[in-house]
Structures are given as structure tokens and as C-alpha cells.
């Protein structure tokens, strides 16, 4: 299992609620979390099969932005 970490613009609980169904469908419930306390709003995803682009596209479909951590 690998962990993908991405910088996002997911700021609060309401934002998390908006991306939950998309991320649960793609990644699986319990396999992701967003650290809204981190200034970069880091989305962490535990996966065996997905890559960064898969996760970035899923977040984009939910109306948010995700990018590689710099």
C-alpha cells in the first residue's frame, strides 16, 4: 500500500462533505483524509492501484483542486 499526498484547496468540513462521495467511490471509504489544519490542506490517500493523476482528477470532478506537494 502506498500513500499519495496532495496539496488541495479543500478548506473546511463543508468542503470535505462535497468531495466525500467522489473520493469514497474512487479511493474507498476510510482510505483518505484531508488535514485542514495544515496550511497546504493535504489530502492523504492510501491505495494500491491509483496514481496521483487519478486522485487529482477525482478531486477536480468534485469541484476542487489538487496538485503535487512542492
PyMOL Python script that loads the backbone (N, CA, C, O; Angstrom):
from pymol import cmd

cmd.read_pdbstr("""\
ATOM      1  N   UNK A   1       0.851  -1.183   0.000  1.00  0.00           N
ATOM      2  CA  UNK A   1       0.000   0.000   0.000  1.00  0.00           C
ATOM      3  C   UNK A   1       0.888   1.236   0.000  1.00  0.00           C
ATOM      4  O   UNK A   1       1.809   1.344   0.810  1.00  0.00           O
ATOM      5  N   UNK A   2       0.616   2.160  -0.901  1.00  0.00           N
ATOM      6  CA  UNK A   2       1.365   3.410  -0.950  1.00  0.00           C
ATOM      7  C   UNK A   2       0.462   4.557  -0.508  1.00  0.00           C
ATOM      8  O   UNK A   2      -0.764   4.445  -0.538  1.00  0.00           O
ATOM      9  N   UNK A   3       1.081   5.655  -0.101  1.00  0.00           N
ATOM     10  CA  UNK A   3       0.340   6.846   0.292  1.00  0.00           C
ATOM     11  C   UNK A   3       0.640   7.963  -0.687  1.00  0.00           C
ATOM     12  O   UNK A   3       1.797   8.284  -0.957  1.00  0.00           O
ATOM     13  N   UNK A   4      -0.420   8.548  -1.212  1.00  0.00           N
ATOM     14  CA  UNK A   4      -0.315   9.705  -2.093  1.00  0.00           C
ATOM     15  C   UNK A   4      -0.704  10.923  -1.273  1.00  0.00           C
ATOM     16  O   UNK A   4      -1.749  10.926  -0.623  1.00  0.00           O
ATOM     17  N   UNK A   5       0.128  11.961  -1.296  1.00  0.00           N
ATOM     18  CA  UNK A   5      -0.185  13.202  -0.588  1.00  0.00           C
ATOM     19  C   UNK A   5      -0.214  14.349  -1.585  1.00  0.00           C
ATOM     20  O   UNK A   5       0.724  14.546  -2.357  1.00  0.00           O
ATOM     21  N   UNK A   6      -1.316  15.107  -1.553  1.00  0.00           N
ATOM     22  CA  UNK A   6      -1.517  16.197  -2.489  1.00  0.00           C
ATOM     23  C   UNK A   6      -1.943  17.463  -1.766  1.00  0.00           C
ATOM     24  O   UNK A   6      -2.660  17.406  -0.767  1.00  0.00           O
ATOM     25  N   UNK A   7      -1.501  18.598  -2.271  1.00  0.00           N
ATOM     26  CA  UNK A   7      -1.946  19.898  -1.782  1.00  0.00           C
ATOM     27  C   UNK A   7      -3.316  20.167  -2.400  1.00  0.00           C
ATOM     28  O   UNK A   7      -3.504  19.935  -3.594  1.00  0.00           O
ATOM     29  N   UNK A   8      -4.280  20.653  -1.608  1.00  0.00           N
ATOM     30  CA  UNK A   8      -5.627  20.911  -2.124  1.00  0.00           C
ATOM     31  C   UNK A   8      -6.122  22.289  -1.708  1.00  0.00           C
ATOM     32  O   UNK A   8      -5.462  23.006  -0.956  1.00  0.00           O
ATOM     33  N   UNK A   9      -7.297  22.638  -2.214  1.00  0.00           N
ATOM     34  CA  UNK A   9      -7.999  23.831  -1.753  1.00  0.00           C
ATOM     35  C   UNK A   9      -9.259  23.441  -0.982  1.00  0.00           C
ATOM     36  O   UNK A   9     -10.241  24.183  -0.964  1.00  0.00           O
ATOM     37  N   UNK A  10      -9.222  22.283  -0.352  1.00  0.00           N
ATOM     38  CA  UNK A  10     -10.317  21.797   0.494  1.00  0.00           C
ATOM     39  C   UNK A  10     -10.098  22.403   1.883  1.00  0.00           C
ATOM     40  O   UNK A  10      -9.207  21.978   2.619  1.00  0.00           O
ATOM     41  N   UNK A  11     -10.912  23.392   2.232  1.00  0.00           N
ATOM     42  CA  UNK A  11     -10.641  24.220   3.403  1.00  0.00           C
ATOM     43  C   UNK A  11     -11.331  23.817   4.702  1.00  0.00           C
ATOM     44  O   UNK A  11     -10.802  24.076   5.783  1.00  0.00           O
ATOM     45  N   UNK A  12     -12.508  23.184   4.618  1.00  0.00           N
ATOM     46  CA  UNK A  12     -13.301  23.001   5.841  1.00  0.00           C
ATOM     47  C   UNK A  12     -14.166  21.747   5.742  1.00  0.00           C
ATOM     48  O   UNK A  12     -14.122  21.014   4.754  1.00  0.00           O
ATOM     49  N   UNK A  13     -14.938  21.527   6.772  1.00  0.00           N
ATOM     50  CA  UNK A  13     -15.824  20.368   6.813  1.00  0.00           C
ATOM     51  C   UNK A  13     -16.845  20.350   5.689  1.00  0.00           C
ATOM     52  O   UNK A  13     -17.167  19.285   5.161  1.00  0.00           O
ATOM     53  N   UNK A  14     -17.359  21.519   5.319  1.00  0.00           N
ATOM     54  CA  UNK A  14     -18.327  21.584   4.219  1.00  0.00           C
ATOM     55  C   UNK A  14     -17.668  21.177   2.901  1.00  0.00           C
ATOM     56  O   UNK A  14     -18.280  20.496   2.078  1.00  0.00           O
ATOM     57  N   UNK A  15     -16.427  21.597   2.709  1.00  0.00           N
ATOM     58  CA  UNK A  15     -15.679  21.203   1.504  1.00  0.00           C
ATOM     59  C   UNK A  15     -15.455  19.690   1.491  1.00  0.00           C
ATOM     60  O   UNK A  15     -15.617  19.035   0.461  1.00  0.00           O
ATOM     61  N   UNK A  16     -15.086  19.158   2.631  1.00  0.00           N
ATOM     62  CA  UNK A  16     -14.862  17.710   2.738  1.00  0.00           C
ATOM     63  C   UNK A  16     -16.146  16.964   2.402  1.00  0.00           C
ATOM     64  O   UNK A  16     -16.113  15.943   1.715  1.00  0.00           O
ATOM     65  N   UNK A  17     -17.278  17.473   2.886  1.00  0.00           N
ATOM     66  CA  UNK A  17     -18.565  16.839   2.595  1.00  0.00           C
ATOM     67  C   UNK A  17     -18.831  16.792   1.091  1.00  0.00           C
ATOM     68  O   UNK A  17     -19.407  15.825   0.592  1.00  0.00           O
ATOM     69  N   UNK A  18     -18.417  17.827   0.371  1.00  0.00           N
ATOM     70  CA  UNK A  18     -18.649  17.886  -1.072  1.00  0.00           C
ATOM     71  C   UNK A  18     -17.791  16.893  -1.844  1.00  0.00           C
ATOM     72  O   UNK A  18     -18.209  16.423  -2.902  1.00  0.00           O
ATOM     73  N   UNK A  19     -16.603  16.560  -1.348  1.00  0.00           N
ATOM     74  CA  UNK A  19     -15.730  15.623  -2.069  1.00  0.00           C
ATOM     75  C   UNK A  19     -15.859  14.182  -1.580  1.00  0.00           C
ATOM     76  O   UNK A  19     -15.317  13.262  -2.193  1.00  0.00           O
ATOM     77  N   UNK A  20     -16.574  13.992  -0.481  1.00  0.00           N
ATOM     78  CA  UNK A  20     -16.640  12.666   0.142  1.00  0.00           C
ATOM     79  C   UNK A  20     -17.152  11.586  -0.800  1.00  0.00           C
ATOM     80  O   UNK A  20     -16.516  10.539  -0.922  1.00  0.00           O
ATOM     81  N   UNK A  21     -18.278  11.805  -1.469  1.00  0.00           N
ATOM     82  CA  UNK A  21     -18.829  10.734  -2.306  1.00  0.00           C
ATOM     83  C   UNK A  21     -17.892  10.384  -3.454  1.00  0.00           C
ATOM     84  O   UNK A  21     -17.721   9.208  -3.776  1.00  0.00           O
ATOM     85  N   UNK A  22     -17.281  11.399  -4.079  1.00  0.00           N
ATOM     86  CA  UNK A  22     -16.360  11.128  -5.190  1.00  0.00           C
ATOM     87  C   UNK A  22     -15.136  10.354  -4.711  1.00  0.00           C
ATOM     88  O   UNK A  22     -14.725   9.381  -5.345  1.00  0.00           O
ATOM     89  N   UNK A  23     -14.550  10.786  -3.586  1.00  0.00           N
ATOM     90  CA  UNK A  23     -13.357  10.099  -3.083  1.00  0.00           C
ATOM     91  C   UNK A  23     -13.695   8.703  -2.568  1.00  0.00           C
ATOM     92  O   UNK A  23     -12.922   7.768  -2.779  1.00  0.00           O
ATOM     93  N   UNK A  24     -14.836   8.546  -1.895  1.00  0.00           N
ATOM     94  CA  UNK A  24     -15.222   7.216  -1.426  1.00  0.00           C
ATOM     95  C   UNK A  24     -15.412   6.260  -2.596  1.00  0.00           C
ATOM     96  O   UNK A  24     -15.043   5.089  -2.511  1.00  0.00           O
ATOM     97  N   UNK A  25     -15.991   6.760  -3.694  1.00  0.00           N
ATOM     98  CA  UNK A  25     -16.223   5.919  -4.865  1.00  0.00           C
ATOM     99  C   UNK A  25     -14.912   5.506  -5.525  1.00  0.00           C
ATOM    100  O   UNK A  25     -14.752   4.351  -5.919  1.00  0.00           O
ATOM    101  N   UNK A  26     -13.985   6.433  -5.644  1.00  0.00           N
ATOM    102  CA  UNK A  26     -12.722   6.162  -6.337  1.00  0.00           C
ATOM    103  C   UNK A  26     -11.695   5.481  -5.443  1.00  0.00           C
ATOM    104  O   UNK A  26     -11.046   4.518  -5.851  1.00  0.00           O
ATOM    105  N   UNK A  27     -11.553   5.986  -4.221  1.00  0.00           N
ATOM    106  CA  UNK A  27     -10.476   5.543  -3.329  1.00  0.00           C
ATOM    107  C   UNK A  27     -10.954   4.499  -2.333  1.00  0.00           C
ATOM    108  O   UNK A  27     -10.208   3.589  -1.973  1.00  0.00           O
ATOM    109  N   UNK A  28     -12.193   4.632  -1.891  1.00  0.00           N
ATOM    110  CA  UNK A  28     -12.740   3.739  -0.877  1.00  0.00           C
ATOM    111  C   UNK A  28     -12.837   4.452   0.462  1.00  0.00           C
ATOM    112  O   UNK A  28     -11.924   5.163   0.882  1.00  0.00           O
ATOM    113  N   UNK A  29     -13.963   4.241   1.112  1.00  0.00           N
ATOM    114  CA  UNK A  29     -14.192   4.879   2.410  1.00  0.00           C
ATOM    115  C   UNK A  29     -13.118   4.450   3.400  1.00  0.00           C
ATOM    116  O   UNK A  29     -12.778   3.270   3.488  1.00  0.00           O
ATOM    117  N   UNK A  30     -12.589   5.414   4.141  1.00  0.00           N
ATOM    118  CA  UNK A  30     -11.567   5.119   5.137  1.00  0.00           C
ATOM    119  C   UNK A  30     -10.147   5.097   4.591  1.00  0.00           C
ATOM    120  O   UNK A  30      -9.195   4.908   5.348  1.00  0.00           O
ATOM    121  N   UNK A  31      -9.996   5.289   3.278  1.00  0.00           N
ATOM    122  CA  UNK A  31      -8.663   5.252   2.671  1.00  0.00           C
ATOM    123  C   UNK A  31      -8.122   6.635   2.346  1.00  0.00           C
ATOM    124  O   UNK A  31      -7.095   6.763   1.679  1.00  0.00           O
ATOM    125  N   UNK A  32      -8.808   7.668   2.813  1.00  0.00           N
ATOM    126  CA  UNK A  32      -8.358   9.030   2.537  1.00  0.00           C
ATOM    127  C   UNK A  32      -8.717   9.936   3.698  1.00  0.00           C
ATOM    128  O   UNK A  32      -9.619   9.644   4.483  1.00  0.00           O
ATOM    129  N   UNK A  33      -7.981  11.060   3.793  1.00  0.00           N
ATOM    130  CA  UNK A  33      -8.291  12.085   4.787  1.00  0.00           C
ATOM    131  C   UNK A  33      -7.675  13.402   4.322  1.00  0.00           C
ATOM    132  O   UNK A  33      -6.696  13.424   3.577  1.00  0.00           O
ATOM    133  N   UNK A  34      -8.279  14.500   4.783  1.00  0.00           N
ATOM    134  CA  UNK A  34      -7.765  15.833   4.469  1.00  0.00           C
ATOM    135  C   UNK A  34      -7.378  16.499   5.779  1.00  0.00           C
ATOM    136  O   UNK A  34      -8.182  16.578   6.708  1.00  0.00           O
ATOM    137  N   UNK A  35      -6.154  16.971   5.847  1.00  0.00           N
ATOM    138  CA  UNK A  35      -5.668  17.705   7.020  1.00  0.00           C
ATOM    139  C   UNK A  35      -5.923  19.192   6.783  1.00  0.00           C
ATOM    140  O   UNK A  35      -5.085  19.887   6.208  1.00  0.00           O
ATOM    141  N   UNK A  36      -7.090  19.678   7.232  1.00  0.00           N
ATOM    142  CA  UNK A  36      -7.440  21.083   7.019  1.00  0.00           C
ATOM    143  C   UNK A  36      -6.664  22.007   7.949  1.00  0.00           C
ATOM    144  O   UNK A  36      -6.701  23.225   7.771  1.00  0.00           O
ATOM    145  N   UNK A  37      -5.962  21.458   8.936  1.00  0.00           N
ATOM    146  CA  UNK A  37      -5.131  22.270   9.829  1.00  0.00           C
ATOM    147  C   UNK A  37      -3.785  22.607   9.184  1.00  0.00           C
ATOM    148  O   UNK A  37      -3.148  23.601   9.533  1.00  0.00           O
ATOM    149  N   UNK A  38      -3.368  21.772   8.248  1.00  0.00           N
ATOM    150  CA  UNK A  38      -2.122  22.014   7.524  1.00  0.00           C
ATOM    151  C   UNK A  38      -2.339  23.168   6.541  1.00  0.00           C
ATOM    152  O   UNK A  38      -3.354  23.181   5.844  1.00  0.00           O
ATOM    153  N   UNK A  39      -1.430  24.128   6.464  1.00  0.00           N
ATOM    154  CA  UNK A  39      -1.595  25.258   5.532  1.00  0.00           C
ATOM    155  C   UNK A  39      -1.783  24.825   4.074  1.00  0.00           C
ATOM    156  O   UNK A  39      -2.387  25.553   3.286  1.00  0.00           O
ATOM    157  N   UNK A  40      -1.269  23.646   3.712  1.00  0.00           N
ATOM    158  CA  UNK A  40      -1.403  23.143   2.346  1.00  0.00           C
ATOM    159  C   UNK A  40      -2.643  22.282   2.155  1.00  0.00           C
ATOM    160  O   UNK A  40      -2.885  21.776   1.060  1.00  0.00           O
ATOM    161  N   UNK A  41      -3.440  22.111   3.228  1.00  0.00           N
ATOM    162  CA  UNK A  41      -4.693  21.331   3.157  1.00  0.00           C
ATOM    163  C   UNK A  41      -4.429  19.978   2.497  1.00  0.00           C
ATOM    164  O   UNK A  41      -5.012  19.655   1.462  1.00  0.00           O
ATOM    165  N   UNK A  42      -3.554  19.204   3.102  1.00  0.00           N
ATOM    166  CA  UNK A  42      -3.030  17.983   2.490  1.00  0.00           C
ATOM    167  C   UNK A  42      -4.059  16.845   2.501  1.00  0.00           C
ATOM    168  O   UNK A  42      -4.602  16.470   3.541  1.00  0.00           O
ATOM    169  N   UNK A  43      -4.298  16.319   1.306  1.00  0.00           N
ATOM    170  CA  UNK A  43      -5.124  15.133   1.116  1.00  0.00           C
ATOM    171  C   UNK A  43      -4.179  13.938   1.087  1.00  0.00           C
ATOM    172  O   UNK A  43      -3.259  13.887   0.271  1.00  0.00           O
ATOM    173  N   UNK A  44      -4.409  12.976   1.982  1.00  0.00           N
ATOM    174  CA  UNK A  44      -3.620  11.745   2.017  1.00  0.00           C
ATOM    175  C   UNK A  44      -4.512  10.587   1.582  1.00  0.00           C
ATOM    176  O   UNK A  44      -5.622  10.419   2.087  1.00  0.00           O
ATOM    177  N   UNK A  45      -4.015   9.798   0.646  1.00  0.00           N
ATOM    178  CA  UNK A  45      -4.766   8.672   0.103  1.00  0.00           C
ATOM    179  C   UNK A  45      -3.919   7.419   0.208  1.00  0.00           C
ATOM    180  O   UNK A  45      -2.769   7.401  -0.232  1.00  0.00           O
ATOM    181  N   UNK A  46      -4.482   6.372   0.790  1.00  0.00           N
ATOM    182  CA  UNK A  46      -3.817   5.072   0.847  1.00  0.00           C
ATOM    183  C   UNK A  46      -4.398   4.211  -0.276  1.00  0.00           C
ATOM    184  O   UNK A  46      -5.605   3.977  -0.324  1.00  0.00           O
ATOM    185  N   UNK A  47      -3.530   3.741  -1.177  1.00  0.00           N
ATOM    186  CA  UNK A  47      -4.011   2.979  -2.331  1.00  0.00           C
ATOM    187  C   UNK A  47      -2.964   1.986  -2.815  1.00  0.00           C
ATOM    188  O   UNK A  47      -1.767   2.148  -2.578  1.00  0.00           O
ATOM    189  N   UNK A  48      -3.436   0.976  -3.485  1.00  0.00           N
ATOM    190  CA  UNK A  48      -2.526   0.028  -4.126  1.00  0.00           C
ATOM    191  C   UNK A  48      -2.520   0.214  -5.636  1.00  0.00           C
ATOM    192  O   UNK A  48      -1.551  -0.148  -6.303  1.00  0.00           O
ATOM    193  N   UNK A  49      -3.608   0.783  -6.184  1.00  0.00           N
ATOM    194  CA  UNK A  49      -3.773   0.799  -7.637  1.00  0.00           C
ATOM    195  C   UNK A  49      -3.814   2.195  -8.261  1.00  0.00           C
ATOM    196  O   UNK A  49      -3.508   2.335  -9.445  1.00  0.00           O
ATOM    197  N   UNK A  50      -4.176   3.210  -7.518  1.00  0.00           N
ATOM    198  CA  UNK A  50      -4.330   4.542  -8.092  1.00  0.00           C
ATOM    199  C   UNK A  50      -3.011   5.293  -8.147  1.00  0.00           C
ATOM    200  O   UNK A  50      -2.089   5.008  -7.383  1.00  0.00           O
ATOM    201  N   UNK A  51      -2.931   6.264  -9.065  1.00  0.00           N
ATOM    202  CA  UNK A  51      -1.769   7.146  -9.108  1.00  0.00           C
ATOM    203  C   UNK A  51      -2.223   8.572  -8.798  1.00  0.00           C
ATOM    204  O   UNK A  51      -3.414   8.818  -8.609  1.00  0.00           O
ATOM    205  N   UNK A  52      -1.286   9.498  -8.748  1.00  0.00           N
ATOM    206  CA  UNK A  52      -1.610  10.880  -8.388  1.00  0.00           C
ATOM    207  C   UNK A  52      -2.638  11.484  -9.339  1.00  0.00           C
ATOM    208  O   UNK A  52      -3.553  12.182  -8.901  1.00  0.00           O
ATOM    209  N   UNK A  53      -2.497  11.225 -10.623  1.00  0.00           N
ATOM    210  CA  UNK A  53      -3.425  11.795 -11.608  1.00  0.00           C
ATOM    211  C   UNK A  53      -4.852  11.312 -11.378  1.00  0.00           C
ATOM    212  O   UNK A  53      -5.795  12.087 -11.537  1.00  0.00           O
ATOM    213  N   UNK A  54      -5.027  10.043 -11.008  1.00  0.00           N
ATOM    214  CA  UNK A  54      -6.363   9.517 -10.719  1.00  0.00           C
ATOM    215  C   UNK A  54      -7.025  10.307  -9.594  1.00  0.00           C
ATOM    216  O   UNK A  54      -8.200  10.665  -9.677  1.00  0.00           O
ATOM    217  N   UNK A  55      -6.255  10.571  -8.547  1.00  0.00           N
ATOM    218  CA  UNK A  55      -6.784  11.289  -7.385  1.00  0.00           C
ATOM    219  C   UNK A  55      -7.041  12.753  -7.739  1.00  0.00           C
ATOM    220  O   UNK A  55      -8.071  13.309  -7.358  1.00  0.00           O
ATOM    221  N   UNK A  56      -6.119  13.378  -8.460  1.00  0.00           N
ATOM    222  CA  UNK A  56      -6.287  14.771  -8.879  1.00  0.00           C
ATOM    223  C   UNK A  56      -7.560  14.918  -9.719  1.00  0.00           C
ATOM    224  O   UNK A  56      -8.320  15.867  -9.527  1.00  0.00           O
ATOM    225  N   UNK A  57      -7.791  13.998 -10.634  1.00  0.00           N
ATOM    226  CA  UNK A  57      -8.989  14.047 -11.475  1.00  0.00           C
ATOM    227  C   UNK A  57     -10.263  13.857 -10.666  1.00  0.00           C
ATOM    228  O   UNK A  57     -11.272  14.506 -10.942  1.00  0.00           O
ATOM    229  N   UNK A  58     -10.231  12.986  -9.680  1.00  0.00           N
ATOM    230  CA  UNK A  58     -11.398  12.764  -8.829  1.00  0.00           C
ATOM    231  C   UNK A  58     -11.735  14.022  -8.043  1.00  0.00           C
ATOM    232  O   UNK A  58     -12.902  14.405  -7.954  1.00  0.00           O
ATOM    233  N   UNK A  59     -10.726  14.665  -7.473  1.00  0.00           N
ATOM    234  CA  UNK A  59     -10.943  15.906  -6.723  1.00  0.00           C
ATOM    235  C   UNK A  59     -11.485  16.991  -7.659  1.00  0.00           C
ATOM    236  O   UNK A  59     -12.371  17.756  -7.275  1.00  0.00           O
ATOM    237  N   UNK A  60     -10.961  17.058  -8.873  1.00  0.00           N
ATOM    238  CA  UNK A  60     -11.413  18.063  -9.843  1.00  0.00           C
ATOM    239  C   UNK A  60     -12.883  17.853 -10.213  1.00  0.00           C
ATOM    240  O   UNK A  60     -13.626  18.823 -10.361  1.00  0.00           O
ATOM    241  N   UNK A  61     -13.300  16.612 -10.361  1.00  0.00           N
ATOM    242  CA  UNK A  61     -14.697  16.323 -10.698  1.00  0.00           C
ATOM    243  C   UNK A  61     -15.638  16.789  -9.582  1.00  0.00           C
ATOM    244  O   UNK A  61     -16.801  17.107  -9.831  1.00  0.00           O
ATOM    245  N   UNK A  62     -15.127  16.826  -8.364  1.00  0.00           N
ATOM    246  CA  UNK A  62     -15.925  17.299  -7.212  1.00  0.00           C
ATOM    247  C   UNK A  62     -15.868  18.819  -7.079  1.00  0.00           C
ATOM    248  O   UNK A  62     -16.497  19.385  -6.185  1.00  0.00           O
ATOM    249  N   UNK A  63     -15.116  19.486  -7.962  1.00  0.00           N
ATOM    250  CA  UNK A  63     -15.077  20.934  -7.976  1.00  0.00           C
ATOM    251  C   UNK A  63     -13.941  21.564  -7.183  1.00  0.00           C
ATOM    252  O   UNK A  63     -13.973  22.756  -6.880  1.00  0.00           O
ATOM    253  N   UNK A  64     -12.943  20.765  -6.850  1.00  0.00           N
ATOM    254  CA  UNK A  64     -11.799  21.278  -6.084  1.00  0.00           C
ATOM    255  C   UNK A  64     -10.506  21.007  -6.836  1.00  0.00           C
ATOM    256  O   UNK A  64     -10.490  20.305  -7.846  1.00  0.00           O
ATOM    257  N   UNK A  65      -9.424  21.578  -6.324  1.00  0.00           N
ATOM    258  CA  UNK A  65      -8.128  21.462  -6.972  1.00  0.00           C
ATOM    259  C   UNK A  65      -7.179  20.676  -6.092  1.00  0.00           C
ATOM    260  O   UNK A  65      -7.146  20.866  -4.876  1.00  0.00           O
ATOM    261  N   UNK A  66      -6.410  19.795  -6.704  1.00  0.00           N
ATOM    262  CA  UNK A  66      -5.357  19.056  -6.006  1.00  0.00           C
ATOM    263  C   UNK A  66      -4.124  19.079  -6.887  1.00  0.00           C
ATOM    264  O   UNK A  66      -4.222  19.007  -8.112  1.00  0.00           O
ATOM    265  N   UNK A  67      -2.969  19.177  -6.259  1.00  0.00           N
ATOM    266  CA  UNK A  67      -1.715  19.189  -7.008  1.00  0.00           C
ATOM    267  C   UNK A  67      -0.619  18.557  -6.165  1.00  0.00           C
ATOM    268  O   UNK A  67      -0.761  18.389  -4.954  1.00  0.00           O
ATOM    269  N   UNK A  68       0.472  18.212  -6.828  1.00  0.00           N
ATOM    270  CA  UNK A  68       1.606  17.616  -6.124  1.00  0.00           C
ATOM    271  C   UNK A  68       2.129  18.576  -5.075  1.00  0.00           C
ATOM    272  O   UNK A  68       2.163  19.788  -5.288  1.00  0.00           O
ATOM    273  N   UNK A  69       2.536  18.030  -3.946  1.00  0.00           N
ATOM    274  CA  UNK A  69       3.159  18.842  -2.893  1.00  0.00           C
ATOM    275  C   UNK A  69       4.509  19.346  -3.389  1.00  0.00           C
ATOM    276  O   UNK A  69       5.250  18.611  -4.043  1.00  0.00           O
ATOM    277  N   UNK A  70       4.823  20.586  -3.081  1.00  0.00           N
ATOM    278  CA  UNK A  70       6.130  21.107  -3.506  1.00  0.00           C
ATOM    279  C   UNK A  70       6.989  21.395  -2.311  1.00  0.00           C
ATOM    280  O   UNK A  70       8.127  21.841  -2.461  1.00  0.00           O
TER     281      UNK A  70
END
""", "prot")
cmd.dss("prot")
cmd.show_as("cartoon", "prot")
cmd.util.cbc("prot")
cmd.orient("prot")
